[in-house]
Amino acid sequence: MPKILIIDDEKPIRNTLREILQYEKFEVDEAGDGAEGIKKAEEGGYDLVLCDIKMPKMDGLEVLARLLEYNPDLPVVMISGHGTIETAVDAIRKGAYDYIAKPPDLNRLLVTVRNALDRNSLVQETKTLKRKVFKTREMVGNSPSIAQIREMIDRVGPTEARVLITGSNGTGKELVARWIHEKSNRAGGPLVEVNCAAIPSELIESELFGHEKGAFTSAIKQRIGKFEQASGGTLFLDEIGDMSLSAQAKVLRALQENKITRVGGEKEISVSPRVVAATNKDLKSEIAKGNFREDLYHRLSVILIHVPSLNERRDDIPMLAEHFMNEICDDYGMARKSFSPEALKELQKLDWTGNIRELRNIVERLVILCDKKITDKDVKQFASR
């Protein structure tokens, strides 16, 4: 149910608006002046605000500015019995969704309210969809290790050098790979990702190199592999340490000759992807055990980038937590929340075995379960696992 806040110093006007809106099944709160309205808006997570322009203590246009500073996407409809065309234009120029004169016309009011709520829903949906489509997120942090990775990406990105990214699960290896692609001369081409650990060993060759129709029982049509799909772009081989030795041999050949042969086929096909690989394993140790080809390791590791664990960059935790907080509140269409300084210190004390991924999950849990101000007690209660 949409939640609406009415800010007006005239109680009869508030009562009239409340009755109209509640009859239309909206949840309604009231505030008798601008200061009270701002406080409620920051705490309540409203979908729409109706605000009078002429009020004591704080002018409605000042309230508008404060509300939009706090939440730029919040639709605010200004209402006034003393308005002129100039006042209406000024209110809309300063960010109001619309302007309604007193006494409000019932139909005009309801149409404006519904349109404003529809627009707000579309804004939130668009933000969520953009985040899903354009997945390259900001690399957050000011620690020396992150600054060094940014510098490395800037240097390596524009080249054709192969890159091997190492680090524990959840540290952000995929994000590094995406930024290498974004900074490359191939940014206009595709970024094709393969999670080598998620594909059964008997299917990995078909996934990478494709197959011809009839190559095996379920091959009912020809399939183009990831190496071909990534030609002219970047092929990201995630968790390459889990790839079978037979697939490793064929990947090595593809890297050496820039040619592949589809499963069940005989024709050699030229391919030209830039390969970026990542692993959470110690590949030198895997080589010693006979689980990984040394020649493939040297082909992949022209440039080595190690992504540190979150425990190694605790100074970045407050910035990361605030970043995730804002992102999650936007995704859910919720009013912004904040951490107390003590809460951020409590987060820095935790042992982050799941790294960045775990931090984001815990911030999401705190956003959902806690009040507007998240305290150290909240962290102690809800961050336990």
DRENRO-378092 format. One record per residue (C-alpha): residue number from 1; x, y, z. Coordinates in steps of 0.02 Angstrom, whole numbers. Layout:
DRENRO-378092
+-----+--------+--------+--------+
| seq |      X |      Y |      Z |
+-----+--------+--------+--------+
| NUM |      X |      Y |      Z |
...
+-----+--------+--------+--------+
//
This chain:
DRENRO-378092
+-----+--------+--------+--------+
| seq |      X |      Y |      Z |
+-----+--------+--------+--------+
|   1 |      0 |      0 |      0 |
|   2 |     77 |    169 |    -51 |
|   3 |    121 |    281 |     95 |
|   4 |     87 |    468 |     83 |
|   5 |    140 |    611 |    198 |
|   6 |     37 |    772 |    209 |
|   7 |    133 |    926 |    270 |
|   8 |     15 |   1073 |    303 |
|   9 |     -9 |   1193 |    448 |
|  10 |   -200 |   1197 |    422 |
|  11 |   -282 |   1051 |    512 |
|  12 |   -445 |   1059 |    412 |
|  13 |   -346 |   1041 |    249 |
|  14 |   -249 |    894 |    321 |
|  15 |   -410 |    810 |    377 |
|  16 |   -491 |    833 |    206 |
|  17 |   -340 |    765 |    113 |
|  18 |   -325 |    619 |    234 |
|  19 |   -507 |    569 |    211 |
|  20 |   -494 |    576 |     21 |
|  21 |   -333 |    476 |     14 |
|  22 |   -383 |    347 |    145 |
|  23 |   -546 |    317 |     50 |
|  24 |   -435 |    275 |   -101 |
|  25 |   -342 |    147 |      8 |
|  26 |   -182 |    247 |     34 |
|  27 |    -88 |    245 |    200 |
|  28 |    -78 |    426 |    261 |
|  29 |     26 |    520 |    392 |
|  30 |     19 |    704 |    438 |
|  31 |    140 |    840 |    492 |
|  32 |     88 |   1013 |    553 |
|  33 |    244 |   1106 |    497 |
|  34 |    398 |   1088 |    388 |
|  35 |    520 |   1032 |    523 |
|  36 |    403 |    893 |    581 |
|  37 |    373 |    844 |    400 |
|  38 |    560 |    828 |    362 |
|  39 |    587 |    722 |    517 |
|  40 |    444 |    605 |    472 |
|  41 |    499 |    593 |    290 |
|  42 |    674 |    541 |    341 |
|  43 |    606 |    407 |    458 |
|  44 |    452 |    345 |    368 |
|  45 |    498 |    287 |    193 |
|  46 |    356 |    378 |    104 |
|  47 |    310 |    355 |    -79 |
|  48 |    239 |    531 |    -99 |
|  49 |    233 |    696 |     -4 |
|  50 |     97 |    830 |    -17 |
|  51 |    169 |    993 |     49 |
|  52 |     94 |   1165 |     78 |
|  53 |    197 |   1313 |     20 |
|  54 |    147 |   1447 |    147 |
|  55 |    188 |   1382 |    321 |
|  56 |    259 |   1457 |    481 |
|  57 |    435 |   1413 |    539 |
|  58 |    489 |   1340 |    372 |
|  59 |    430 |   1385 |    197 |
|  60 |    366 |   1242 |     88 |
|  61 |    498 |   1272 |    -46 |
|  62 |    633 |   1254 |     87 |
|  63 |    551 |   1091 |    142 |
|  64 |    552 |   1035 |    -40 |
|  65 |    738 |   1069 |    -55 |
|  66 |    776 |    973 |    105 |
|  67 |    669 |    824 |     53 |
|  68 |    750 |    811 |   -118 |
|  69 |    923 |    828 |    -42 |
|  70 |    883 |    677 |     65 |
|  71 |    796 |    578 |    -73 |
|  72 |    809 |    650 |   -250 |
|  73 |    681 |    526 |   -318 |
|  74 |    543 |    566 |   -192 |
|  75 |    391 |    642 |   -283 |
|  76 |    333 |    801 |   -193 |
|  77 |    170 |    888 |   -242 |
|  78 |    157 |   1068 |   -184 |
|  79 |    -12 |   1138 |   -126 |
|  80 |    -55 |   1321 |    -96 |
|  81 |   -205 |   1436 |    -79 |
|  82 |   -101 |   1591 |   -116 |
|  83 |    -14 |   1530 |   -272 |
|  84 |     18 |   1612 |   -437 |
|  85 |     84 |   1545 |   -600 |
|  86 |    256 |   1609 |   -550 |
|  87 |    246 |   1511 |   -386 |
|  88 |    197 |   1352 |   -477 |
|  89 |    336 |   1369 |   -604 |
|  90 |    462 |   1404 |   -465 |
|  91 |    408 |   1250 |   -367 |
|  92 |    422 |   1135 |   -519 |
|  93 |    588 |   1213 |   -569 |
|  94 |    654 |   1171 |   -395 |
|  95 |    605 |    988 |   -413 |
|  96 |    421 |    973 |   -364 |
|  97 |    326 |    840 |   -461 |
|  98 |    172 |    953 |   -480 |
|  99 |     77 |   1100 |   -406 |
| 100 |   -106 |   1102 |   -349 |
| 101 |   -206 |   1254 |   -293 |
| 102 |   -316 |   1257 |   -137 |
| 103 |   -452 |   1203 |   -119 |
| 104 |   -394 |   1051 |   -218 |
| 105 |   -505 |    980 |   -354 |
| 106 |   -538 |    798 |   -307 |
| 107 |   -511 |    723 |   -479 |
| 108 |   -356 |    829 |   -513 |
| 109 |   -284 |    780 |   -345 |
| 110 |   -310 |    593 |   -369 |
| 111 |   -244 |    593 |   -547 |
| 112 |    -88 |    687 |   -490 |
| 113 |    -61 |    569 |   -343 |
| 114 |    -79 |    412 |   -451 |
| 115 |     35 |    482 |   -587 |
| 116 |    167 |    530 |   -458 |
| 117 |    162 |    357 |   -379 |
| 118 |    172 |    272 |   -550 |
| 119 |    322 |    380 |   -594 |
| 120 |    407 |    336 |   -429 |
| 121 |    381 |    150 |   -462 |
| 122 |    454 |    168 |   -638 |
| 123 |    606 |    262 |   -571 |
| 124 |    643 |    122 |   -446 |
| 125 |    616 |    -15 |   -576 |
| 126 |    729 |     75 |   -699 |
| 127 |    868 |     92 |   -570 |
| 128 |    856 |    -93 |   -529 |
| 129 |    855 |   -145 |   -712 |
| 130 |   1003 |    -32 |   -753 |
| 131 |   1100 |   -108 |   -612 |
| 132 |   1061 |   -282 |   -678 |
| 133 |   1104 |   -240 |   -858 |
| 134 |   1256 |   -131 |   -828 |
| 135 |   1343 |   -242 |   -703 |
| 136 |   1511 |   -154 |   -695 |
| 137 |   1502 |    -76 |   -524 |
| 138 |   1618 |     47 |   -442 |
| 139 |   1775 |    -22 |   -361 |
| 140 |   1753 |     48 |   -185 |
| 141 |   1896 |     77 |    -65 |
| 142 |   2047 |    188 |    -30 |
| 143 |   2166 |     58 |     42 |
| 144 |   2339 |     46 |    -37 |
| 145 |   2302 |   -127 |   -109 |
| 146 |   2145 |    -65 |   -199 |
| 147 |   2235 |     90 |   -262 |
| 148 |   2371 |    -25 |   -332 |
| 149 |   2240 |   -135 |   -419 |
| 150 |   2158 |     20 |   -497 |
| 151 |   2328 |     78 |   -561 |
| 152 |   2365 |    -96 |   -630 |
| 153 |   2198 |   -101 |   -721 |
| 154 |   2232 |     70 |   -798 |
| 155 |   2401 |     10 |   -860 |
| 156 |   2351 |   -164 |   -917 |
| 157 |   2175 |   -130 |   -982 |
| 158 |   2223 |    -48 |  -1149 |
| 159 |   2347 |   -187 |  -1191 |
| 160 |   2312 |   -362 |  -1260 |
| 161 |   2405 |   -448 |  -1117 |
| 162 |   2323 |   -598 |  -1035 |
| 163 |   2285 |   -574 |   -851 |
| 164 |   2271 |   -700 |   -709 |
| 165 |   2173 |   -636 |   -559 |
| 166 |   2196 |   -726 |   -393 |
| 167 |   2107 |   -710 |   -227 |
| 168 |   1985 |   -795 |   -109 |
| 169 |   1801 |   -819 |   -148 |
| 170 |   1699 |   -660 |   -136 |
| 171 |   1844 |   -538 |   -147 |
| 172 |   1788 |   -459 |   -311 |
| 173 |   1891 |   -549 |   -444 |
| 174 |   1747 |   -537 |   -568 |
| 175 |   1737 |   -348 |   -541 |
| 176 |   1922 |   -332 |   -581 |
| 177 |   1896 |   -432 |   -741 |
| 178 |   1751 |   -321 |   -792 |
| 179 |   1854 |   -163 |   -766 |
| 180 |   1997 |   -235 |   -869 |
| 181 |   1871 |   -260 |  -1009 |
| 182 |   1796 |    -86 |   -985 |
| 183 |   1969 |     -5 |   -994 |
| 184 |   2022 |   -107 |  -1146 |
| 185 |   2013 |    -65 |  -1331 |
| 186 |   1888 |   -209 |  -1340 |
| 187 |   1760 |   -125 |  -1226 |
| 188 |   1639 |   -111 |  -1372 |
| 189 |   1647 |   -300 |  -1396 |
| 190 |   1569 |   -436 |  -1288 |
| 191 |   1626 |   -489 |  -1115 |
| 192 |   1590 |   -676 |  -1109 |
| 193 |   1601 |   -762 |   -939 |
| 194 |   1627 |   -947 |   -904 |
| 195 |   1621 |  -1018 |   -728 |
| 196 |   1733 |  -1169 |   -749 |
| 197 |   1686 |  -1238 |   -578 |
| 198 |   1499 |  -1238 |   -618 |
| 199 |   1510 |  -1338 |   -780 |
| 200 |   1529 |  -1529 |   -773 |
| 201 |   1697 |  -1587 |   -843 |
| 202 |   1612 |  -1685 |   -983 |
| 203 |   1526 |  -1525 |  -1044 |
| 204 |   1664 |  -1396 |  -1024 |
| 205 |   1739 |  -1427 |  -1197 |
| 206 |   1569 |  -1404 |  -1280 |
| 207 |   1542 |  -1246 |  -1178 |
| 208 |   1711 |  -1171 |  -1227 |
| 209 |   1729 |  -1230 |  -1406 |
| 210 |   1552 |  -1270 |  -1460 |
| 211 |   1491 |  -1429 |  -1545 |
| 212 |   1421 |  -1489 |  -1710 |
| 213 |   1248 |  -1563 |  -1729 |
| 214 |   1253 |  -1748 |  -1686 |
| 215 |   1420 |  -1738 |  -1596 |
| 216 |   1339 |  -1828 |  -1448 |
| 217 |   1165 |  -1889 |  -1400 |
| 218 |   1091 |  -1723 |  -1344 |
| 219 |   1177 |  -1618 |  -1479 |
| 220 |   1020 |  -1587 |  -1582 |
| 221 |   1091 |  -1430 |  -1663 |
| 222 |   1255 |  -1339 |  -1689 |
| 223 |   1317 |  -1235 |  -1543 |
| 224 |   1439 |  -1089 |  -1545 |
| 225 |   1564 |  -1097 |  -1402 |
| 226 |   1622 |   -959 |  -1286 |
| 227 |   1789 |   -936 |  -1377 |
| 228 |   1695 |   -893 |  -1537 |
| 229 |   1567 |   -785 |  -1446 |
| 230 |   1707 |   -684 |  -1365 |
| 231 |   1804 |   -650 |  -1526 |
| 232 |   1837 |   -464 |  -1535 |
| 233 |   1799 |   -450 |  -1349 |
| 234 |   1855 |   -528 |  -1185 |
| 235 |   1836 |   -707 |  -1124 |
| 236 |   1833 |   -719 |   -934 |
| 237 |   1875 |   -894 |   -871 |
| 238 |   1822 |   -890 |   -689 |
| 239 |   1887 |  -1024 |   -568 |
| 240 |   2002 |  -1094 |   -702 |
| 241 |   2090 |  -1198 |   -570 |
| 242 |   1939 |  -1316 |   -575 |
| 243 |   1955 |  -1353 |   -761 |
| 244 |   1993 |  -1533 |   -813 |
| 245 |   2165 |  -1574 |   -884 |
| 246 |   2093 |  -1622 |  -1053 |
| 247 |   2004 |  -1454 |  -1068 |
| 248 |   2163 |  -1365 |  -1011 |
| 249 |   2257 |  -1445 |  -1157 |
| 250 |   2131 |  -1378 |  -1282 |
| 251 |   2128 |  -1205 |  -1202 |
| 252 |   2318 |  -1202 |  -1215 |
| 253 |   2309 |  -1244 |  -1400 |
| 254 |   2177 |  -1109 |  -1428 |
| 255 |   2289 |   -981 |  -1343 |
| 256 |   2442 |  -1035 |  -1441 |
| 257 |   2362 |  -1043 |  -1614 |
| 258 |   2206 |   -933 |  -1598 |
| 259 |   2109 |  -1078 |  -1673 |
| 260 |   1981 |  -1200 |  -1604 |
| 261 |   1888 |  -1353 |  -1667 |
| 262 |   1709 |  -1384 |  -1613 |
| 263 |   1669 |  -1549 |  -1527 |
| 264 |   1623 |  -1673 |  -1664 |
| 265 |   1694 |  -1560 |  -1800 |
| 266 |   1850 |  -1561 |  -1906 |
| 267 |   1859 |  -1382 |  -1969 |
| 268 |   1979 |  -1263 |  -1880 |
| 269 |   1898 |  -1097 |  -1835 |
| 270 |   2000 |   -938 |  -1803 |
| 271 |   1959 |   -848 |  -1640 |
| 272 |   2027 |   -689 |  -1564 |
| 273 |   1968 |   -661 |  -1385 |
| 274 |   2074 |   -580 |  -1252 |
| 275 |   2079 |   -704 |  -1108 |
| 276 |   2066 |   -651 |   -926 |
| 277 |   2065 |   -793 |   -799 |
| 278 |   2032 |   -801 |   -613 |
| 279 |   2056 |   -930 |   -477 |
| 280 |   2040 |   -949 |   -289 |
| 281 |   2170 |  -1089 |   -291 |
| 282 |   2360 |  -1084 |   -277 |
| 283 |   2397 |  -1139 |   -456 |
| 284 |   2582 |  -1171 |   -420 |
| 285 |   2530 |  -1294 |   -286 |
| 286 |   2405 |  -1371 |   -408 |
| 287 |   2545 |  -1388 |   -537 |
| 288 |   2651 |  -1481 |   -410 |
| 289 |   2505 |  -1600 |   -377 |
| 290 |   2482 |  -1631 |   -563 |
| 291 |   2311 |  -1546 |   -567 |
| 292 |   2357 |  -1398 |   -676 |
| 293 |   2468 |  -1379 |   -829 |
| 294 |   2622 |  -1273 |   -801 |
| 295 |   2629 |  -1218 |   -983 |
| 296 |   2449 |  -1156 |   -973 |
| 297 |   2489 |  -1063 |   -812 |
| 298 |   2629 |   -968 |   -899 |
| 299 |   2515 |   -930 |  -1048 |
| 300 |   2383 |   -856 |   -933 |
| 301 |   2491 |   -763 |   -808 |
| 302 |   2572 |   -629 |   -917 |
| 303 |   2502 |   -508 |   -788 |
| 304 |   2460 |   -564 |   -612 |
| 305 |   2335 |   -467 |   -505 |
| 306 |   2301 |   -524 |   -327 |
| 307 |   2140 |   -463 |   -246 |
| 308 |   2161 |   -453 |    -56 |
| 309 |   2035 |   -524 |     67 |
| 310 |   1921 |   -405 |    161 |
| 311 |   2016 |   -444 |    321 |
| 312 |   2171 |   -373 |    236 |
| 313 |   2083 |   -208 |    194 |
| 314 |   1978 |   -172 |    349 |
| 315 |   1998 |     16 |    325 |
| 316 |   1885 |      1 |    172 |
| 317 |   1741 |    -79 |    268 |
| 318 |   1653 |     85 |    319 |
| 319 |   1656 |    149 |    140 |
| 320 |   1597 |    -19 |     71 |
| 321 |   1458 |    -33 |    200 |
| 322 |   1393 |    143 |    160 |
| 323 |   1403 |    105 |    -27 |
| 324 |   1305 |    -57 |    -10 |
| 325 |   1180 |     29 |    105 |
| 326 |   1137 |    162 |    -25 |
| 327 |   1132 |     34 |   -166 |
| 328 |   1016 |    -85 |    -72 |
| 329 |    899 |     54 |    -13 |
| 330 |    885 |    113 |   -194 |
| 331 |    850 |    -65 |   -255 |
| 332 |    712 |    -88 |   -127 |
| 333 |    642 |     89 |   -146 |
| 334 |    671 |    117 |     41 |
| 335 |    717 |    277 |    133 |
| 336 |    904 |    293 |    157 |
| 337 |    971 |    223 |    319 |
| 338 |   1138 |    255 |    402 |
| 339 |   1266 |    175 |    516 |
| 340 |   1321 |    245 |    682 |
| 341 |   1511 |    264 |    699 |
| 342 |   1506 |    124 |    829 |
| 343 |   1416 |      9 |    707 |
| 344 |   1549 |     34 |    575 |
| 345 |   1685 |     -4 |    703 |
| 346 |   1592 |   -162 |    751 |
| 347 |   1588 |   -217 |    568 |
| 348 |   1776 |   -190 |    558 |
| 349 |   1802 |   -311 |    703 |
| 350 |   1716 |   -458 |    618 |
| 351 |   1809 |   -601 |    533 |
| 352 |   1755 |   -591 |    350 |
| 353 |   1777 |   -767 |    285 |
| 354 |   1657 |   -729 |    141 |
| 355 |   1740 |   -562 |    100 |
| 356 |   1647 |   -428 |      1 |
| 357 |   1502 |   -544 |    -42 |
| 358 |   1473 |   -582 |    142 |
| 359 |   1482 |   -397 |    190 |
| 360 |   1349 |   -352 |     61 |
| 361 |   1235 |   -492 |    124 |
| 362 |   1250 |   -431 |    303 |
| 363 |   1218 |   -249 |    253 |
| 364 |   1062 |   -308 |    161 |
| 365 |   1006 |   -401 |    316 |
| 366 |   1033 |   -244 |    422 |
| 367 |    938 |   -135 |    298 |
| 368 |    788 |   -252 |    306 |
| 369 |    784 |   -286 |    493 |
| 370 |    843 |   -124 |    575 |
| 371 |    778 |     52 |    603 |
| 372 |    839 |    207 |    513 |
| 373 |    998 |    219 |    618 |
| 374 |   1094 |     55 |    627 |
| 375 |   1189 |     36 |    791 |
| 376 |   1329 |    -74 |    855 |
| 377 |   1197 |   -175 |    948 |
| 378 |   1110 |   -210 |    783 |
| 379 |   1274 |   -269 |    707 |
| 380 |   1307 |   -384 |    854 |
| 381 |   1130 |   -456 |    844 |
| 382 |   1109 |   -477 |    656 |
| 383 |   1285 |   -498 |    589 |
| 384 |   1315 |   -661 |    681 |
| 385 |   1322 |   -813 |    570 |
+-----+--------+--------+--------+
//
